[in-house]
Amino acid sequence: MTIQVFNTDQLFLIKKGQIHRQTLKNEIDQALNNNQFGDNFIISSLPGLGKSYEMDLAINRMTNPPLIFKGDNGFFGYFLDITTAIYLNGGPQNKLVVVNDDCDVLFEDKIINTTKKMFDDTRILRYGKNYRSLRPLCSDTQWLAVQSFADDARAGLDIDVKNVTFITLTNCHLHTVDEVEAQEDGSPKWSKYNSRYAIRRRTEYKEIEMPSLELWGYVADVVLNEHICEKHFPGIKQAHKEQILLWCYQKWDKGITERNLSIIEKMTKKIVQYPNNYLDIWEQEYVK
């Protein structure tokens, strides 16, 4: 790795970034491979830090990988995915490991009370409406899964998740008891914070936090040691990577539109699209 272009302060930040990235890797490894009690893990960080990327790397090394679900289809789609997975796994009596990748939907205000029941002593995933209304929206397999949990004596549906270990990646911060107590008791914000705190204390909650410039160091470590730029520019030179990082460093706390790995990919694409004037494009599009 050639990094002589970086000064002492920048090299220090890259080293700190390496430490934060290793922390993320260690948390993912513990959740996947050293989770002897089957604890539910929630790993939180700023968006665009590469949680999904690191999780994919870890899962690709596993002999028996877990199921992976995303929140792209909203909570309803997630509910059907989990219900079907438990059904196809032989029912709620069998153990199952599920990775919730980028599932911020679980912590939305309108969903948070449902999510709490997934992790508290109840350990259920609840559909509160009449389950029969789901039939036109389900595939045949999904409907069989729904029926396997149905109780004709009630309209709703409770999915037993006592034997499901959830490993959840999210951009959402789950609040501490101090943050809850700082709010007016009974206020909407108190209720929201308290719900998130209730989930936090019932799970192995890990939050990757870092100061702004150490985040630059984290991004730099990924750019220099992985191949995120090569996805869009297979022949990219080391000098281009260094140019991207130094440009970002200069703007990092002075008006850059994003502080994450996503902006690196976007800037790389601009080099490909506008090889002669990408610097002007960067200034136009990525500076506030």
C-alpha positions in Angstrom: 0.0 0.0 0.0 1.5 3.3 -1.1 0.4 6.1 1.2 3.4 8.5 1.2 1.2 11.2 -0.2 -0.6 11.5 3.1 0.8 13.6 5.9 1.3 12.5 9.5 -2.2 13.6 10.7 -3.9 11.8 7.8 -1.9 8.7 8.4 -2.9 8.8 12.1 -6.6 9.1 11.0 -6.2 6.2 8.6 -4.8 4.1 11.5 -7.7 5.1 13.7 -10.1 4.2 10.8 -8.5 0.7 10.6 -9.2 0.2 14.3 -12.9 1.2 13.9 -13.2 -1.1 10.9 -11.7 -4.0 12.8 -14.1 -3.3 15.6 -17.0 -3.7 13.1 -15.5 -6.9 11.8 -15.1 -8.3 15.3 -18.7 -7.5 16.2 -20.0 -9.2 13.0 -17.7 -12.2 13.7 -19.0 -12.5 17.3 -22.6 -12.4 16.2 -22.2 -15.0 13.4 -19.5 -17.4 14.8 -19.1 -16.9 18.5 -22.7 -16.5 19.7 -22.9 -19.5 22.0 -26.1 -18.2 23.8 -27.9 -17.4 20.6 -28.2 -13.7 21.5 -29.9 -11.2 19.3 -27.4 -8.7 18.0 -28.0 -5.2 16.7 -25.1 -3.5 15.0 -25.6 0.2 14.4 -23.5 2.8 12.7 -23.7 5.9 10.5 -25.1 5.1 7.0 -22.7 4.3 4.3 -20.1 2.8 6.5 -20.0 -0.6 4.7 -21.9 -2.8 7.3 -23.5 -4.8 4.5 -20.2 -5.1 2.7 -18.4 -6.5 5.8 -21.3 -8.8 6.6 -21.2 -10.2 3.1 -17.5 -10.9 3.4 -18.0 -12.7 6.7 -21.0 -14.7 5.4 -19.1 -15.8 2.3 -16.5 -17.5 4.5 -19.2 -19.5 6.3 -20.0 -23.2 5.6 -23.6 -22.8 6.8 -24.5 -19.2 6.1 -27.6 -17.6 7.7 -30.6 -16.4 5.9 -30.4 -12.7 4.8 -33.4 -10.4 4.6 -33.6 -6.7 3.8 -36.2 -4.1 4.6 -36.6 -3.0 1.0 -40.2 -4.2 0.7 -41.3 -2.5 4.0 -42.5 -4.2 7.1 -45.2 -6.2 5.3 -42.7 -7.8 3.0 -40.3 -8.5 5.9 -43.1 -10.1 7.9 -43.9 -12.5 5.0 -40.2 -13.3 4.5 -39.7 -14.3 8.2 -43.0 -16.2 8.4 -42.1 -18.2 5.3 -38.5 -18.8 6.4 -39.7 -20.3 9.7 -42.2 -22.5 8.0 -39.7 -23.8 5.4 -37.3 -24.4 8.3 -39.7 -26.9 9.8 -41.6 -24.6 12.2 -40.9 -22.4 15.2 -39.5 -25.3 17.2 -36.3 -25.3 15.1 -33.5 -22.9 15.5 -32.9 -20.4 12.8 -30.4 -17.6 12.3 -31.5 -14.5 10.3 -29.5 -11.5 9.3 -31.6 -8.4 9.0 -29.5 -6.4 6.5 -30.1 -2.6 6.5 -33.5 -3.0 8.3 -34.2 0.5 9.5 -37.9 -0.3 8.9 -37.9 -2.3 12.2 -37.2 0.9 14.1 -39.7 3.2 12.5 -42.2 4.9 14.9 -45.2 3.1 13.6 -43.5 -0.3 13.8 -41.4 0.0 17.0 -43.9 -1.6 19.3 -44.2 -4.6 17.0 -40.4 -4.8 16.9 -40.2 -4.7 20.8 -42.3 -7.9 20.9 -39.7 -9.7 18.7 -37.1 -9.1 21.4 -38.9 -9.0 24.8 -40.2 -12.0 26.7 -43.1 -12.4 24.3 -40.8 -13.2 21.3 -43.4 -12.9 18.7 -43.7 -11.1 15.3 -47.3 -9.9 15.2 -49.6 -9.0 12.3 -52.5 -7.2 14.0 -55.0 -7.2 11.1 -57.1 -10.0 9.7 -54.7 -12.5 8.3 -57.2 -13.7 5.7 -56.7 -10.4 3.9 -53.2 -11.5 3.1 -54.2 -14.3 0.7 -54.3 -12.3 -2.5 -50.9 -10.8 -1.7 -49.1 -14.1 -1.0 -47.5 -16.7 -3.2 -48.8 -20.3 -2.5 -45.8 -21.0 -0.3 -46.3 -17.8 1.7 -49.9 -18.6 2.2 -49.1 -22.1 3.5 -46.7 -20.4 5.9 -49.3 -17.9 7.1 -51.9 -20.7 7.6 -49.4 -22.7 9.6 -49.5 -20.0 12.3 -53.2 -19.1 11.9 -55.7 -19.5 14.7 -59.3 -19.4 13.5 -60.4 -18.1 16.9 -58.7 -14.8 16.2 -58.2 -12.5 13.2 -54.5 -11.6 13.8 -51.4 -13.6 13.4 -48.6 -14.2 15.9 -45.3 -15.7 14.6 -43.3 -17.5 17.3 -39.7 -16.3 17.0 -38.3 -17.7 20.3 -35.9 -19.9 18.4 -34.9 -17.3 15.8 -31.6 -15.5 16.4 -31.7 -12.1 14.7 -28.5 -10.3 13.7 -29.6 -6.8 12.7 -27.7 -4.1 10.8 -29.1 -0.7 11.0 -28.3 3.0 10.7 -30.7 3.8 13.6 -29.4 4.7 17.1 -31.1 2.9 20.0 -31.2 5.3 22.9 -29.7 4.9 26.3 -31.5 5.2 29.7 -29.9 8.7 30.1 -31.3 9.8 26.8 -34.7 8.5 27.8 -34.6 10.2 31.2 -33.6 13.5 29.6 -37.0 13.7 27.9 -40.3 14.9 29.4 -42.0 11.8 30.9 -44.9 10.7 28.7 -44.0 13.0 25.8 -43.9 11.6 22.2 -40.1 11.8 22.2 -39.9 10.0 25.6 -42.1 7.2 24.2 -40.0 6.8 21.1 -36.7 6.8 23.0 -38.1 4.4 25.7 -39.2 1.9 23.0 -35.8 2.0 21.4 -34.1 1.7 24.8 -36.3 -1.4 25.6 -35.0 -3.1 22.5 -31.4 -2.0 23.2 -31.4 -3.6 26.7 -32.8 -6.9 25.5 -30.2 -7.4 22.8 -26.5 -7.3 22.3 -26.4 -3.8 21.0 -23.2 -2.6 19.4 -22.8 0.9 18.0 -19.8 1.9 15.9 -19.2 5.5 16.7 -16.3 7.8 15.7 -15.4 11.5 15.3 -15.9 13.0 11.9 -12.3 13.0 10.7 -11.8 9.4 12.0 -14.7 8.5 9.7 -12.5 9.9 6.9 -9.8 7.6 8.0 -12.2 4.7 8.0 -13.3 5.5 4.4 -9.6 5.9 3.4 -8.7 2.5 4.8 -11.5 0.9 2.8 -10.5 2.7 -0.4 -6.9 1.8 -0.1 -7.3 -1.8 1.0 -10.5 -3.0 -0.7 -11.8 -2.8 -4.3 -14.8 -0.5 -4.0 -13.4 1.9 -6.7 -12.6 -1.0 -9.0 -16.3 -2.0 -9.2 -16.8 1.1 -11.3 -13.4 1.7 -12.7 -11.5 -1.7 -13.0 -8.3 0.0 -14.2 -8.2 2.8 -11.6 -4.7 3.9 -10.6 -3.5 4.4 -7.0 -3.0 8.0 -7.8 -6.7 8.4 -8.5 -7.6 6.8 -5.2 -5.3 9.1 -3.4 -6.7 12.1 -5.3 -10.2 11.2 -4.3 -9.3 10.8 -0.6 -7.3 14.0 -0.4 -10.1 16.0 -2.1 -12.5 14.5 0.4 -10.2 15.3 3.3 -10.1 19.0 2.3 -13.9 19.2 2.1 -14.8 16.7 4.9 -15.9 19.3 7.5 -16.2 22.2 5.0 -19.3 21.5 3.0 -19.0 18.0 1.4 -22.5 16.6 0.7 -21.8 13.1 2.1 -19.4 11.6 4.5 -19.4 7.9 3.7 -18.3 5.2 1.2 -21.1 6.0 -1.1 -19.6 9.3 -2.2 -16.4 7.5 -3.1 -18.3 5.3 -5.5 -20.0 8.3 -7.0 -16.8 10.2 -7.4 -15.2 7.2 -9.1 -18.0 7.0 -11.6 -17.4 10.7 -12.5 -13.8 10.0 -13.3 -15.0 7.3 -15.8 -17.7 9.6 -17.2 -15.7 12.8 -17.4 -12.0 11.9 -17.5 -11.0 15.5 -18.5 -13.0 17.6 -16.1 -14.1 15.3 -13.2 -12.6 17.8 -10.7 -15.1 20.4 -11.8 -17.9 17.9 -11.6 -16.9 17.0 -8.1 -17.1 20.6 -7.1 -20.5 21.1 -8.7 -22.1 18.0 -7.3 -20.4 17.1 -4.0 -19.9 20.5 -2.3 -22.8 22.3 -0.6 
